[in-house]
Amino acid sequence: MLLFGCDFSCAPTSRKPIVVASGSESRAGALVLEGLQRFTTLDAWADWLRTQPEWIGGFDFPFGLPRELVEHLRWPTEWNALIAHYASLSRSDIRATFAAFCAARPVGGKFAHRATDAPAGSSPSMKWVNPPVAFMLHAGVPPLLAAGASLPGLHTGGTRNRVALEAYPGLLARELIGRRSYKSDELAKHTPERLAARSDLLAALEAGASRLGLQLLLSGAQRAELLGDARGDHVDAVLCLVQAAWSAQRASTPGPGYGLPEQFDPLEGWIVTA
C-alpha cells in the first residue's frame, strides 16, 4: 500500500508544483521517506492518482465547506450533492458568492468556520485568497472522486484500495516548532531564521518527537533537499505524509476509521490528527 502526503496547488506551475512525498513503514515501525514527485499540471497529478493501484494519501486542502455557509446559501446539505454543485461553479462565481456572504457579516466574524478549524488551527475552507483554499477544494476534490477514492466519513462510494484523508501540515509543524516561520514564497524572506526553523523541524521529525509517535527516516541527500526547500512545498508534503501514516496505522478504529473522530459533521469533514 502506497503512503503519501500531498502539498497542493490549485494552479500548479513549474515554479509552484503539486508535490507528493511517498513513504513506507520500516520493520522497526519508523516512516521511511521514499521519494518526492512534482506535478506541474492538475491533469498530470489526477492521472497519477488514477494509475496508482492502492494508496492512502493525506491531502493539504479542505474536503468540505462550513455547514453554516452551505445552509445560508441553500446549497445541498448532502456531501456528494454539494460537491457536484460546487464543482459546477466557476471560480469567479465562488469568489463573488463568498465575498457577498462576508460583506453582510460583522467585522471579526466575516468567515464561517468548520468545526475542525479550531482544534486544527486551520483557515476557513471558504477563503478564496491567502490561502485560496476554497479554490483548492474546487480543484482538488473532483479528481479524488474520479480516481475512485474513498473519503472516510464523507464518501464511501469509492474503492477501499484508495483512501483520501484531509491533512494540514501547519498543525504538525506548530506542535514541533511553535509558530516559527519555516517557509515563504517570497525570495526576500528566504532567511537564515527560516532555514534554522526548517532544520529544527526536520530534526524533531527524525527524532519522532511529536505526539504522533512516528520517527521519520531520511537519507542525507533528502535532508539536504528539504533544508534547501525555502518555499516549503516539499517539507509540507512530508508533514502530510507523516499525518497519513499515523492515520493508516489506525485504519480500523471505530467510526469512519483512520484515527478520525467517531462522529463529525458529514458535510464539513475533518482534518486527521486534529
N, C-alpha and C positions, 0 to 999 in steps of 0.2 A: 504494500500500500504506500503510495507516494504521499509524503507530508510536505506541505509548502506554505509559505506566507507570501502575501501579495501586497506590495505598495502600489496603489492605483493612481492613474491619471485619467480624467475623463476626456482629455485631448492630448494623447501621448505624441511625443516627437523624439528625435534622436537626442535632443538636449534634456528632455524630461520624459523618459520612457516609463512604461509599466515595468516594475521589477519583481521577479519571483525568486524567492530563496527556497531551495529544496533541501530536505534533510531526511535523516532516518535515525532510529534509536539504536544505540550500540548494545552489545551484550550486557554491559555494565549499567545500562539504563540511562546513559548520557545521550544528548542530542547532537548528532554529527551534521555539520553543515556540508552538504554535498556539492552545491553549486548555486550560481546566480545567473539568471537569464533576464534579458531585456527585450521588451516588445515596443516597437515604435508606432504601431497602429493597433486600434481596437480589434480589427479583424484578425490580425496575427495572433493576438492574445486569445481571442474567442476560439480560433481554430485549434490552438494548443490545448485549451480546456477540453474540447471535444475529442481530441485524439488520445488523451491520457486515459487508460482503461480504468484505473482505480486511484482515487485521491481523497485526502482530507485537507482542505485549504482554509486558511484564515485570511480574510479579505479586509483591507483597510478602507471600507466605505460602508455607509448605512444600508441596511436591508429594509427599513420601513420608515414611515412618517409618523409624526405625533398624532395620536388619536384626536386630541383637541382640534388640531388643524383640519384633519380629514372630516370630522363631523361638522365643523363650521362651514366648510366648503361644500358639504353634502356630496362628497365623493363616496365611492363604495367602501363599506366598512369590513369587507372580507378581503384578505390579503391578496389572493390571486386576482380578483376583480380590480382591486385598487392598482396593482402593478400594471395590469393591462391598460387601465385608463391612463395612468401616469406615463407609460411608455408611448401612448398615442399623442401626447402633448409635445410641442416644440420647447426648446429651452427659453425662447422669448416668452412663450405662454406661461411657463413656470415662473420665470422672473417677475412678470407683471402680476400674476396672481398672488405670489407670496409677498411682493412689495406692497400690494394693496392691503393684504392682511395685516402686515406690520404697521402700516401707516395709520390704521384705525385703532392701534393699541397704545397704551401709555408708555412713556419713557421708562426704561428699566424692565419692561415686560413685552418687548416687541415680538420676540420669537416664542413659538410654542415648543415645548420640550417633550422628549420621550422619557419614560420612567428610568431608562438605563443611563441617561445623561448625567444625573447627579452622582451615582457611585462610580461611573467611569471617568467623569470629568471631561466628557466629550462635547463637541459643538452640536447645536441643534441640527437635525438632519434636513431642515428646511432652509438652511443658509445657502445662498447662491454665490457668495463671494467670501474669500478669506476665512476658511477654505470653501470652495464651491461644492460642498458635499451633496447638495440637492441634485446637482448635475452628475455627480459621481454615482449616486443611486440610479439616476435615469439611464446612464450609460452602462453601469456595471451589472445590475441585477438581471436584465433580459438575457445576456449571454450565459449567465449561470443556469437559467431555466432552459435555454436552448441546448446546453450541454447535458441536460438531464440530471442536474444536481438536485439533491435533497437539501433543504434548508430547515434543520430541526426546529420544531415549534412553529414554523411558518408554512412550509410547503413540503409535503411528504410524497408528492407525486413523482419524484424523480427516482433514480436508481440508488440503492444503498451503497453502491460502489463509489459514488462521488458525493461528497458531503461538503457543503459550503457553510462556513461559520463567519460571523461578523467579528472582526478583530479591531483592536485600536492600539497602535504602538505607544502612544503617549501615556497610556495607563501604566504599562510596564516600565517605561523609561522614567516616569516620575517616582515610581517606587524605588528605583535603584539610584538615581542621581538627583532627586528632588526636581525643582523647576529650572535647573540649569539648562541653558540652550545648547544643543549639540549639533545644530544644523541650520542652514539658511540657503535659500535660492539666490541670494544676492552675493556677488563676488566680494564686495567690500566688507561683508560680515563673516568671511571665512577667516576667523581669528584664531590665535593661539588658545584662547579661552575655550572656544568651541571644540577645538582639537583635543584639549585636555578633558573636556566633558565626554567626548566620544571614547577616549582611552579608558576613562573610569567606568563608563557604561559597559564597554566590552569586557573589561576585567571582572565586573560584577556578574555578567552573564556567564563568563568562563568559570567563575567560582561557584555558580549555582546559588547566588546569594538572594534570589527573590523568593517570595512565598510560594511560587510555583514549584520549587524544588528541582528544577531541571538545570543540569550543567551543560553548557554549550561547548562543543569541541571544535576548535578552529585550527587550520594549518597556519604556518607563518605567513604565507602569501595571502590567505584570506583575511587574516588580521590586518595586514598592511593595506589591503584593498578597502576594508571597512573604515580604517582610520583615515584614509585619504578621501573618503566619501563625504566631502564637506556639505553637499546638498542633503545628505541623509536618506536618500531613497533606498539604498541597499541596506543601510542599518535598520530602517523601518521595516523592510521586508523580513529581515532576520527576527526582529521583535515579534512580528506577526507569526512567523514560523514557530517561535517558542510558545506562543499562545495556542496555536493549532495543535502542537504536540501535546501540551498539557490537556487539551480537550480530548484528543484522540485516546489518551490513557483512561479517560472517563466516559467512553462511548456508551457504556451500559448503565450509567447512573439513572436514578428514577426520573420520571417525566420525559422531556424530549431527549435526555441523554447529553453526553459530551460536556458534563460539568455545568450545564445551563441550569437556571432555577427550575424547580419542578413546575412552577407556574409563572408565566409572564404574559404580557399583552400580545396575543397572536396577530395583531395588526402592526405593532410597533417593532417587535424584535428585541433582541438583547445582545450586548457585547460580551463575548466569552471572557471569563476571569473577573468580570466586574462584580 
